[in-house]
Amino acid sequence: MVGTSERDYTSQRDAFEGWFQSPLGRALLADQQVQVGQVVESLTGAHQLLVSISHRLPLATSSDFSHRMMTTPYWSAHLPDGTVVCDADELPFPNDSMDLVILHHTHDFSDQPHQVVREAARVLRSSGCLVVIGFNPFSLWGLRKLVSRHQQPPWSGRFVSSSRMEDWLSLLQFKVEEVSSHFYRPPISRVRALQRLMLIEKLGERLHLPAGAYYCIRAEKRVPARTAKRIRWRKPKPVVIPLAGAMGSSGVSRRQEHHR
């Protein structure tokens, strides 16, 4: 088994995108679309950015933002409008330019997961909202990752815990507003087996157990916005400009004669 330190996560993004076409992957994405939609439904602003592993995995498509953009790591024909080709750890956007940034499993499949979060913080404006979607290692899905012999996506992902993600966000001066756990369905694709284990899913949803397949973190950036330095204007000293007729000896004599 390849160690996590030796694994090339970015090379597995294509396989992870393909996994979302499986019945289990489609069910997970549908659940995430609902949960993210509920998180951002009350948010407004000008610019929304979805940092994703693929442009084929849309989230928050009905949010109330003037401009909605998303990133994808590879160029392909017929990319949707507003799609930018770039890596998640090197975003081509100015500082403090986004009102909402959504990270969709990008840190789970990145060679530099902390840099992914750092870049999201950089482009997010002060008081902006960051939403992070990641796999939960303390779940049946995390257990499946540990026992899986064939480390293929999604089981080859990092599965960074929500507590560790909160630590990263704290270092980047975020205030975590909400942490929730979702999708308690066991990681099994067979329909009959799923039907037998539906009780686990219903119990987890009813009790809000922190053992769902993925977590959703909503955080607010608390770094003061960059402001230009104010220029301190100095009060100018008065400049005495002599009158044309008051220069030279003739001017002095005329002024003296006038006062006489």
C-alpha positions as CSV (number, residue, x, y, z in Angstrom):
1,M,0.0,0.0,0.0
2,V,1.4,3.4,-1.0
3,G,2.0,5.7,2.0
4,T,0.1,9.0,2.2
5,S,3.4,10.9,2.0
6,E,4.3,9.2,-1.3
7,R,0.9,9.5,-2.9
8,D,0.3,11.9,-5.8
9,Y,-3.1,13.3,-4.9
10,T,-3.5,15.6,-7.9
11,S,-3.1,12.7,-10.3
12,Q,-6.2,11.0,-8.9
13,R,-8.6,13.9,-9.5
14,D,-9.8,12.5,-12.8
15,A,-10.7,9.2,-11.1
16,F,-12.4,11.0,-8.3
17,E,-14.5,12.9,-10.8
18,G,-15.4,9.6,-12.5
19,W,-16.4,8.1,-9.2
20,F,-19.1,10.8,-8.8
21,Q,-20.9,9.2,-11.8
22,S,-21.4,6.0,-9.8
23,P,-24.7,5.5,-7.9
24,L,-23.1,6.2,-4.5
25,G,-21.2,9.2,-5.9
26,R,-24.4,10.7,-7.4
27,A,-26.2,10.3,-4.1
28,L,-23.4,12.0,-2.2
29,L,-23.2,14.9,-4.7
30,A,-27.0,15.4,-4.5
31,D,-26.9,15.5,-0.7
32,Q,-24.0,18.0,-0.8
33,Q,-25.9,20.2,-3.3
34,V,-28.8,20.4,-0.9
35,Q,-26.7,21.1,2.2
36,V,-24.5,23.8,0.6
37,G,-27.7,25.4,-0.9
38,Q,-29.1,25.7,2.6
39,V,-25.9,27.2,4.0
40,V,-25.6,29.9,1.4
41,E,-29.3,30.7,0.8
42,S,-29.2,33.6,3.2
43,L,-25.9,35.0,1.9
44,T,-25.6,37.8,-0.7
45,G,-22.8,39.6,-2.4
46,A,-21.2,40.3,-5.8
47,H,-18.7,37.4,-6.3
48,Q,-19.0,33.7,-5.5
49,L,-16.2,31.2,-6.3
50,L,-16.5,27.4,-6.2
51,V,-13.0,25.8,-6.1
52,S,-13.7,22.3,-7.3
53,I,-11.9,19.3,-8.7
54,S,-14.1,19.5,-11.8
55,H,-16.5,21.9,-13.5
56,R,-18.9,18.9,-13.8
57,L,-19.7,19.0,-10.0
58,P,-21.7,22.2,-9.5
59,L,-22.7,23.5,-6.1
60,A,-24.7,26.6,-5.0
61,T,-26.0,27.3,-8.5
62,S,-29.0,29.2,-7.3
63,S,-27.4,31.4,-4.8
64,D,-28.1,35.2,-4.8
65,F,-24.8,36.4,-6.1
66,S,-24.2,38.7,-9.1
67,H,-21.3,36.7,-10.5
68,R,-20.8,33.0,-9.9
69,M,-17.5,31.5,-10.9
70,M,-15.8,28.1,-10.5
71,T,-12.4,26.6,-11.1
72,T,-11.4,23.4,-12.8
73,P,-7.8,21.9,-12.9
74,Y,-8.0,20.9,-16.6
75,W,-9.0,22.6,-19.8
76,S,-11.6,20.9,-21.9
77,A,-13.9,21.8,-24.8
78,H,-17.2,23.5,-24.0
79,L,-16.4,24.8,-20.6
80,P,-19.3,26.7,-19.0
81,D,-19.2,30.4,-18.7
82,G,-17.4,31.7,-15.6
83,T,-15.1,28.6,-15.4
84,V,-11.4,29.3,-14.8
85,V,-8.7,26.7,-15.4
86,C,-6.3,26.7,-12.5
87,D,-5.0,24.7,-9.6
88,A,-6.7,25.1,-6.2
89,D,-3.4,26.1,-4.5
90,E,-2.7,28.9,-6.9
91,L,-5.9,30.9,-7.7
92,P,-5.5,33.7,-10.3
93,F,-7.7,36.2,-8.5
94,P,-6.8,39.4,-6.6
95,N,-6.6,39.7,-2.9
96,D,-10.0,40.4,-1.1
97,S,-12.0,40.0,-4.3
98,M,-14.6,37.3,-3.4
99,D,-17.6,37.4,-1.1
100,L,-18.1,33.7,-0.9
101,V,-15.6,30.8,-1.5
102,I,-16.6,27.1,-1.5
103,L,-13.9,24.4,-1.3
104,H,-15.4,21.1,-2.5
105,H,-13.0,18.3,-1.6
106,T,-10.1,20.2,-3.1
107,H,-8.0,19.8,0.0
108,D,-8.8,16.1,0.1
109,F,-7.1,15.7,-3.3
110,S,-4.2,18.2,-3.2
111,D,-0.5,17.8,-2.6
112,Q,-0.7,21.0,-0.7
113,P,-3.9,21.0,1.3
114,H,-3.0,23.8,3.6
115,Q,-2.0,26.1,0.7
116,V,-5.5,25.4,-0.8
117,V,-7.1,26.9,2.3
118,R,-4.6,29.7,2.4
119,E,-5.4,30.7,-1.2
120,A,-9.1,30.7,-0.4
121,A,-8.4,33.0,2.5
122,R,-6.3,35.3,0.4
123,V,-9.0,35.9,-2.3
124,L,-11.8,36.2,0.2
125,R,-12.6,39.7,1.4
126,S,-12.9,40.6,5.1
127,S,-16.2,39.4,6.6
128,G,-16.6,37.1,3.6
129,C,-17.8,33.5,4.0
130,L,-15.8,30.3,3.4
131,V,-17.6,27.0,3.1
132,V,-15.5,23.8,3.2
133,I,-16.7,20.4,2.2
134,G,-14.4,17.5,3.2
135,F,-14.5,13.7,4.0
136,N,-14.9,12.8,7.6
137,P,-12.2,10.3,8.8
138,F,-14.3,9.4,11.9
139,S,-17.1,7.7,10.0
140,L,-18.0,4.5,8.2
141,W,-16.4,6.1,5.2
142,G,-13.2,6.7,7.1
143,L,-13.2,3.1,8.2
144,R,-13.7,2.0,4.6
145,K,-10.6,4.0,3.7
146,L,-8.5,2.3,6.4
147,V,-9.5,-1.3,5.3
148,S,-9.6,-0.7,1.6
149,R,-6.9,-2.6,-0.2
150,H,-7.2,-0.8,-3.5
151,Q,-6.6,2.8,-2.7
152,Q,-8.8,4.4,-5.4
153,P,-10.8,7.6,-5.1
154,P,-12.5,8.5,-2.9
155,W,-10.7,6.2,-0.5
156,S,-7.3,7.5,-1.6
157,G,-8.2,11.0,-0.4
158,R,-6.6,12.7,2.6
159,F,-9.8,12.7,4.8
160,V,-8.6,15.8,6.8
161,S,-10.6,15.9,10.0
162,S,-13.0,18.8,10.7
163,S,-11.1,19.6,13.9
164,R,-7.8,19.9,12.0
165,M,-9.5,22.1,9.4
166,E,-10.8,24.3,12.2
167,D,-7.2,24.7,13.5
168,W,-6.1,25.8,10.0
169,L,-8.9,28.3,9.8
170,S,-8.1,29.7,13.2
171,L,-4.5,30.3,12.2
172,L,-5.8,32.2,9.1
173,Q,-8.0,34.4,11.4
174,F,-11.3,32.8,10.6
175,K,-14.2,32.5,13.0
176,V,-15.9,29.1,12.5
177,E,-19.7,29.8,12.5
178,E,-21.0,26.3,12.0
179,V,-19.7,22.7,11.7
180,S,-22.2,20.0,10.6
181,S,-21.9,16.3,9.5
182,H,-24.0,14.8,6.8
183,F,-24.7,11.7,4.7
184,Y,-24.9,8.7,7.0
185,R,-25.3,6.2,4.3
186,P,-22.8,3.3,4.5
187,P,-20.2,3.3,1.6
188,I,-21.9,0.4,-0.2
189,S,-23.1,0.6,-3.8
190,R,-25.2,-2.6,-3.8
191,V,-28.9,-1.7,-3.5
192,R,-29.9,-4.6,-1.4
193,A,-27.2,-4.0,1.1
194,L,-28.1,-0.4,1.3
195,Q,-31.7,-1.2,2.0
196,R,-30.7,-3.4,5.0
197,L,-28.5,-0.6,6.4
198,M,-30.9,2.3,5.9
199,L,-31.6,2.3,9.7
200,I,-28.1,3.5,10.3
201,E,-28.6,6.5,7.9
202,K,-32.0,7.4,9.5
203,L,-30.6,7.1,13.0
204,G,-27.6,9.3,12.2
205,E,-29.8,12.0,10.7
206,R,-32.2,12.0,13.6
207,L,-29.6,12.2,16.3
208,H,-27.3,14.6,14.3
209,L,-24.3,12.4,15.1
210,P,-20.8,13.8,14.0
211,A,-20.2,10.6,12.0
212,G,-21.5,11.5,8.5
213,A,-19.5,10.8,5.4
214,Y,-18.6,14.4,5.0
215,Y,-18.6,17.6,7.0
216,C,-19.6,21.1,6.1
217,I,-17.8,24.1,7.7
218,R,-19.0,27.7,7.5
219,A,-16.5,30.3,8.6
220,E,-16.1,34.0,8.4
221,K,-12.9,35.8,7.6
222,R,-12.0,38.3,10.4
223,V,-8.9,39.8,8.9
224,P,-9.3,43.6,8.6
225,A,-9.5,44.7,5.1
226,R,-6.5,46.3,3.5
227,T,-6.8,50.1,3.3
228,A,-4.6,52.6,1.6
229,K,-2.5,54.8,3.9
230,R,-4.0,58.3,4.3
231,I,-1.8,61.1,3.1
232,R,-1.1,63.7,5.8
233,W,-1.3,67.0,4.1
234,R,0.9,69.7,5.6
235,K,-0.4,73.2,5.9
236,P,1.6,75.2,3.2
237,K,3.6,78.1,4.3
238,P,2.5,81.5,2.8
239,V,4.7,82.7,0.0
240,V,5.0,86.5,-0.3
241,I,4.9,87.6,-3.9
242,P,6.0,91.3,-4.2
243,L,4.0,93.6,-6.4
244,A,5.5,94.6,-9.7
245,G,5.6,98.3,-8.8
246,A,7.1,97.6,-5.4
247,M,10.4,96.3,-6.6
248,G,13.7,98.3,-6.8
249,S,14.5,101.7,-5.5
250,S,11.8,103.4,-7.6
251,G,9.2,101.3,-6.0
252,V,10.4,102.2,-2.5
253,S,10.4,105.9,-3.3
254,R,6.9,105.9,-4.7
255,R,5.6,103.9,-1.7
256,Q,7.3,106.4,0.7
257,E,5.9,109.4,-1.2
258,H,2.4,107.8,-1.1
259,H,2.5,107.5,2.7
260,R,3.7,111.2,3.1
